Every structure is written in C-alpha cells, then in structure tokens.
Amino acid sequence: QVQLVESGGGLVQPGGSLRLSCAASGSGFRFTAGAWYRQAPGKERELVASIATFGSTNYVDSVKGRFTISRDNARNTLYLQMNSLKPEDTAVYYCHVPRYDAWGQGTQVTVSA
C-alpha cells in the first residue's frame, strides 16, 4: 500500500514563498499523474494544480503564474512551489496520486501579515 507524506507547510507573510513536498513510500513506487488540492474551513476542496504522466501541467486560474507543480520520479516526490502567496491561499493542502488512490495527510499553509 502506497502512503504519501506531506511536508513544507507553515506560516508565511503575503508575498512570501513556500514549497510543499509529497513523498511516497515504497521502493517500487513511481509517480505518474499527480495533483495538489486545497481546502479552507467552510469551503469545498479545490483542485489547485495537476501534472500528467508525460509532464503537462494545469492550474486553477487563481494560482496561475504563482504556483508550479513538479515531480521527481527518481525520488518519488511531488512538489508544489508557491510564490507570491496571498491570504486567499490559506488552506490545508493535500497531494493526490490517482494511480494508487493515495492522498497525503494534509499540510497547513497560512498566509498572514
């Protein structure tokens, strides 16, 4: 069974940056398609960014130009680089790998002055 462990969340001022990591367990694991979601209290879970098997990426409009999804297959790790952070980005962020029906435990990102 594949498990995903997230790290990199925290408190940051508006305009700051964070990089989230999502590390998969197992030596036989290989990332294919992957995605990052976020959910704020009282709001629906939102797909933020996705990366396809061959590397193409998609982003929700609100983060385009600020966030970058990437992966390092050799390290079994999915990343979300977040720049120019805004208070509206505050949420719990979850990584997802559909091939294994695996979700990260969630990591809190708080953007506040």
PyMOL commands that set and color helices and strands:
alter all, ss='L'
color gray80, all
select helices_A, chain A and resi 61-63+73-75+87-89+98-100
alter helices_A, ss='H'
color red, helices_A
select strands_A, chain A and resi 4-7+10-12+18-24+34-39+46-51+57-59+67-72+77-82+91-97+102-103+107-111
alter strands_A, ss='S'
color yellow, strands_A
deselect
rebuild
show_as cartoon
